[in-house]
Amino acid sequence: MGPAEVYKFGGASVKDAAAIRNVADILRKPTPRPLAIVISAMGKTTNSLEEIIRAHYSQPDLLPCPGQKLKDYHEEIALPYLVKMPVR
């Protein structure tokens, strides 16, 4: 076995559920070497975080929940795949 092969996914390659499924399909394929997997921000997440920070410093009083749009984006992608567990 040789050194690990590095696979990095981010941005458009993990922007939505279909893209994430594609990444999973890629990772299921056998490889001759061990893999090191790096997954960075989804879609335009980095841009959104930069906007939140800029907005916070320019108008901090106008942002009761600056991350709501980003939270909604991630929930929209994840919720259909989450298993509903009974509350105990």
N, C-alpha and C positions, 0 to 999 in steps of 0.2 A: 504494500500500500504506500502510495506517495503522499506528499503533503496535501492538506485539505484544499478543496476547491471552494472559493467564496462566491456565493450567489447573493446579490443585493437587489431588493425590490423596494420600490417607493414611488411616490407620485402617481402617474397614470397607471402603473402596473398594479396598484392596490387601491384604485379610486372608487370602486364599487364592488358589489357582491360578485358579479360576473368576473371581474378582474382578479379578485381574490381566489375564486374557484380555479381560474387559469394558473395562478401561482401554485396552488395545491396540486394541480395536475402535473406541473413541471417538477415539483418536489417528489412526487410519487415515482418518477422514472428512476431506474437503477443508474448508479454512477460508479465509475471505477475507483474513485477516491472518496474519502469522507468529505462531508459538506459542512461548511460554516455558513449559516443563513443570517442575513441582516435584513430586517424589514424596517424601513423608515416611515416617515409621515405619509398618510393617505392623501391622494388628490391634491388639493390646494391647502392642506392643513398648515404648512409652514407659512404660506402667505397670510392665512387667516390669523395665525398667532402674531405675526408681525403687525397686522392691522389692529388687533386688540391692544397690543402694547403701545402703538402710536396713539390710538384713540384714548387710552388711559392717561397718557402723559399730556395730551393736548386738551382733553375735556373730562377729567376724572369724575366730575359730579353727574355727568349725563349717562353713565354706564352702570346701571344697577346690576346687570348680568351680562358682561361683555362676551362671555364664552358660550352663550345660549345657542347661537347659530352653529357653532362648531360642534357642540354637544348634540344638537338635533341631527346634524349631518352624520355623525358616527352612529347614533341610535337608529337612524333610518336604514343604514346598512346592516347593523348587527341584529336588530330585534327579530327579523324573520327567522334567524338561525338559533336563537337562544331557546333553551329548553325551559318550559314553564314548570317550576317546582312548587309543590304545595307549601304554603306558609305554615310554620310550626309555632 
